[in-house]
């Protein structure tokens, strides 16, 4: 399976459900059903957390790429987390059946003693054929990750680090527009494969992200978190009401 061929121009749906974000749906059986549904609708691949990888992979079958992640929080309940920050999480994701992984590509302090280039090198040495997406928040981080051997650079964390161009809070409702500029700037800086993720909520925004230079697009909560979808609909409706 060549990940780029499978996802180019397509939609990856993030079927993430953990106690930190989507506790009401944090169940592998639930997420496996969601994954089958989004694939039936035409998704190209699924991104999910470690707890759901095995069930999702079984549900979608061998020909559907499953990109695995594991968020590790420095303190329970805090907003300080890293995505697949050490080799222990990489090993666990591969053992669970992930076809690719996403890792933290930011310049924030890591949870091991390695630099990002060293971590990427260790992954590629152990799993030479494993596609790796580095989730970043700035163009500079993306360039470092790409030059260090990441197969894709994801815009997932743009806006979600204190030093991002336009920092925002997780869970903001309504969500601000996606960061389209980072896609264009990453491509201009020599990053060949960009995954657009973050605050993309409909097909128009997906199209704009692809036109900006993304190879593919990830959408999560706007598809897989009914609680937030309902809140957004009701907020939109209340803003249009009289009195």
Order of alpha helices (4+ residues) and beta strands (2+ residues): alpha-beta-alpha-beta-alpha-beta-beta-beta-alpha-beta-alpha-beta-alpha-beta-alpha-beta-alpha-beta-alpha-alpha
